[in-house]
Amino acid sequence: MTETFGADQAVQLLVDTLITSLKVSAPLLAVILVVGLVISVIQVVTQIQEMTLTFIPKIICVAAVLIFAGGWMLATVVEFTRRVFTSIAGM
């Protein structure tokens, strides 16, 4: 008898996908949030309202996060992909 892909397996796959995407995106989003807030406070204090001023620090910080945490991010996504392919093969 062959097992079908049940609703509980689909929900578990969805939960695993969401958790993995949150884990991978959290460092980038946190750094962008902090840098954006700091730049906004500096703009308010100095009354410099240049819209392009926020982009360069954010790009630099995102590049730094990718350099330092990119390996971990890639390993997390690869491990998730292996789990998904293993579960597909087990059906």
Backbone as a ProteinNet text record, in pm:
[ID]
protein_1_A
[PRIMARY]
MTETFGADQAVQLLVDTLITSLKVSAPLLAVILVVGLVISVIQVVTQIQEMTLTFIPKIICVAAVLIFAGGWMLATVVEFTRRVFTSIAGM
[TERTIARY]
85	0	90.1	62.1	143.6	83.1	172.9	126.7	113.9	12	-4.9	46.7	72.2	119.4	2	1.7	-110.8	-107.5	-218.6	-231.2	-133.9	-111	-17.9	124.8	161.7	294.5	307.6	201.1	203.1	215.3	143.4	151.4	290.6	346.7	481.2	584.5	569.6	659.6	646.2	524.1	501	563.5	547.4	606.1	758.2	816.2	961.9	1013	938.4	977	974.1	869.5	858.8	966.5	992.8	1095.4	1232.8	1261.1	1390.8	1404.8	1299.4	1308.7	1323.6	1260.3	1278	1419.6	1472.2	1608.2	1709.9	1690.8	1786.7	1775.1	1654.3	1636.5	1650.7	1643.5	1646.3	1772.6	1892.3	2010.1	2009.4	1973.2	1968.9	1862.5	1745.2	1638	1668.5	1729.7	1763.8	1867.1	1968.4	2072.4	2014.5	1932.3	1871.8	1782	1708.5	1622.4	1703.3	1808.4	1891.2	1960.1	2019.3	2088.3	1988.9	1871.8	1770.5	1726.3	1708.1	1669.7	1779.4	1904.4	2015.8	2028.4	2021.2	2030.8	1913.4	1795.3	1679.2	1695.9	1747.2	1770.8	1875.7	1981	2084.3	2025.9	1940	1877.7	1786.7	1715.3	1626.7	1708	1814.9	1896.1	1966.7	2021.5	2096.3	2008.8	1884.6	1788.7	1834.1	1907.4	1944.8	1839.8	1764.5	1655.5	1686.3	1805	1845.3	1798.9	1716.5	1658.5	1762.4	1863.8	1962.1	2066.5	2066.1	2166.1	2155.6	2039.6	2021.9	2068.1	2077.3	2104.5	2247.7	2345.3	2485	2518.4	2483.3	2511.4	2439.3	2316.4	2243.2	2310.1	2354.8	2421.6	2550.9	2626.7	2752.5	2725.3	2625.7	2594.4	2540.4	2460.1	2409.6	2525.1	2618.8	2735.8	2817	2832.9	2907.8	2837.2	2705.5	2630.6	2642.5	2634.8	2647.7	2787.7	2889.6	3026.1	3039.8	2987.2	3005.1	2905	2781	2678.4	2634.1	2693.8	2651.4	2672.7	2782.9	2809.2	2704.9	2669.8	2567.2	2432.4	2400.9	2274.4	2266.6	2375.2	2379	2369	2439.4	2432.9	2292.3	2223.3	2086.3	1992.4	2004.1	1917.9	1950.8	2078.6	2118.5	2068.1	2078.2	2030.9	1879.6	1806.5	1661.4	1628.1	1700.5	1675.9	1701.9	1808.1	1836	1724.3	1672.3	1560.8	1437.7	1411	1293.5	1311	1430.8	1453.6	1452.7	1502.1	1499	1355.7	1272.1	1133	1057	1094.2	1032	1070.5	1198.2	1243.4	1180.7	1144.5	1084.4	936.8	877	731.6	702.4
-117.2	0	124.2	216.8	338.3	446	518.5	627.9	753.4	827.8	953.7	1068.1	1176.1	1295.1	1353.8	1336.1	1377.6	1524.3	1569	1709.8	1743.5	1649.2	1676.6	1692.2	1616.2	1630.4	1763.8	1805.4	1933.5	2049.4	2039.6	2144.6	2146.7	2030.3	2024.8	2081.8	2053	2108.9	2260.9	2311.2	2454.9	2520.6	2459.4	2512.6	2512.9	2403.5	2396.8	2501.9	2523.1	2623.3	2762.8	2795	2927.3	2950	2849.5	2863.1	2880.9	2804.3	2816.9	2953.7	3001	3133.1	3243.2	3230.8	3328.7	3325.3	3204.6	3193.3	3252.4	3231.9	3280.6	3432	3484.5	3627.8	3714.9	3659.1	3739.1	3823.7	3771.2	3858	3978.7	3958.4	4070.1	4171.8	4124.5	4216.5	4293.5	4227.3	4295.1	4404.3	4374.7	4474.1	4591.5	4564.5	4671.9	4758	4695.4	4770.6	4862.6	4810	4889.7	5003.4	4974.3	5077.7	5183.8	5143.2	5239.8	5330.4	5272.6	5354.3	5452.3	5406.5	5494.2	5608.5	5577.2	5680.6	5777.8	5727.9	5815.8	5910.9	5860.1	5946.1	6051.7	6011.6	6108.4	6213.6	6173.2	6268.9	6365.9	6317	6404.4	6503.6	6456.4	6543	6649.8	6611	6706.2	6778.1	6741.7	6798.6	6785.2	6679.2	6646.8	6548.9	6588.7	6505.5	6451.5	6398.7	6340.4	6194.7	6159.3	6025	5918.5	5956.4	5856.6	5828.8	5903.7	5886.7	5751	5692.2	5565.7	5444.7	5456.9	5339.5	5288.5	5375.4	5332	5259.3	5313	5236.8	5101.8	5098.3	4971.6	4869.6	4912.7	4821.7	4769.6	4857.9	4815.8	4716.1	4743.2	4652.5	4518.2	4519.7	4393.5	4311.7	4378.3	4306.4	4246.7	4321.2	4269.6	4148.8	4156.6	4043.7	3922.3	3942.5	3830.1	3769.3	3852.4	3799.5	3714.8	3764.6	3694	3581.5	3598.1	3497	3422.1	3453.4	3389.1	3238.6	3194.1	3049.9	2977	3037.1	2976.5	2976.2	3086.2	3093.7	2986.2	2972.6	2871.9	2731.2	2705.2	2573	2542.3	2642.2	2622.9	2587.5	2657.6	2631	2494.7	2460.7	2330.7	2217.1	2233.3	2129.5	2113.2	2222.9	2215.5	2144.8	2178.6	2116.3	1966.8	1927.1	1782.7	1712.2	1777.2	1716.6	1700.5	1800.9	1794.3	1682.4	1675	1570.2	1431.8	1419.7	1291.5	1249.9	1346.6	1313.5	1278.8	1342.7	1308.3	1165.2	1131.4	996.9	889.9	928.8	832.1	807.1	876.5	859.3	739.8
0	0	0	-85.4	-93.4	-4.4	62.8	147	62.3	88.7	18.2	103.3	37.7	106.4	182.2	314.4	396.1	431.4	487.2	525.7	637.7	729.7	839.3	788.1	686	627.4	553.3	488.4	417	515.4	625.2	726.9	789.1	816.6	873.4	776.6	648.9	548.6	542.4	550.7	551.4	673.6	790	913.4	904.4	856.4	841.8	743.3	635.1	536.1	596	669.2	730.4	836.4	917.4	1020.9	957.7	854.6	786.9	721.9	657.3	594.4	698.1	813	919.5	976.5	996.2	1048.2	952.6	823.6	724.7	705.8	708.3	681.7	805.4	923.7	1046.7	1062.4	1038.8	1055.6	963.2	837.8	743.3	782.9	816.7	851.8	979.5	1077.6	1202.4	1179.3	1100	1072.8	993.8	894.9	817.3	905.5	996.7	1087.4	1177.3	1238	1329.1	1253.9	1139.5	1061.9	1015.6	971.1	929.3	1041.7	1162.1	1277.3	1316	1316.6	1351.8	1251.5	1124.7	1021.8	1033	1061.3	1076.2	1194	1305.1	1421.1	1387.6	1318.3	1278.5	1185	1092.5	1002.2	1076.5	1175.5	1252.2	1334.1	1396.3	1480.7	1397.6	1283.9	1201.4	1100.4	1090	995.8	850.2	821.7	684.2	633.1	535.2	485.4	346.1	328.4	200.8	197.3	100	94.4	58.1	-18.3	-60.6	45.7	154.4	259.7	329.4	332.7	403.9	323.1	192	109.5	123.2	121.5	125.9	256.2	374.9	497.5	502.1	451.2	450.7	359.6	243	150.2	210.6	274.1	337.4	450.2	531.5	642.7	593.8	489.4	433	377.2	310.1	258.2	372.2	481.7	596.7	658.8	671.1	727.2	636.2	506.3	413.7	418.4	438.6	449.9	575.7	687.3	814.1	836.5	792.7	819.6	694.1	580.4	455.9	455.4	513.1	520.2	602.6	715.8	801.1	730	660.8	588.4	480.3	404.9	299	357.2	466.2	529.8	579.4	631.9	680.1	565.6	453.8	338.7	277	268.4	212.8	301.2	432.4	524.7	512.4	499.7	481	349.8	243.8	114	119.5	189.1	204	277.8	383.6	458	369.4	285.7	198	95.7	34	-65.2	-2.2	118.8	189.4	219.3	260.1	287.8	160.5	48.2	-80	-120.5	-101.9	-137.4	-49.8	72.8	165.8	142.2	50.3	27.3	-57.4
[MASK]
+++++++++++++++++++++++++++++++++++++++++++++++++++++++++++++++++++++++++++++++++++++++++++

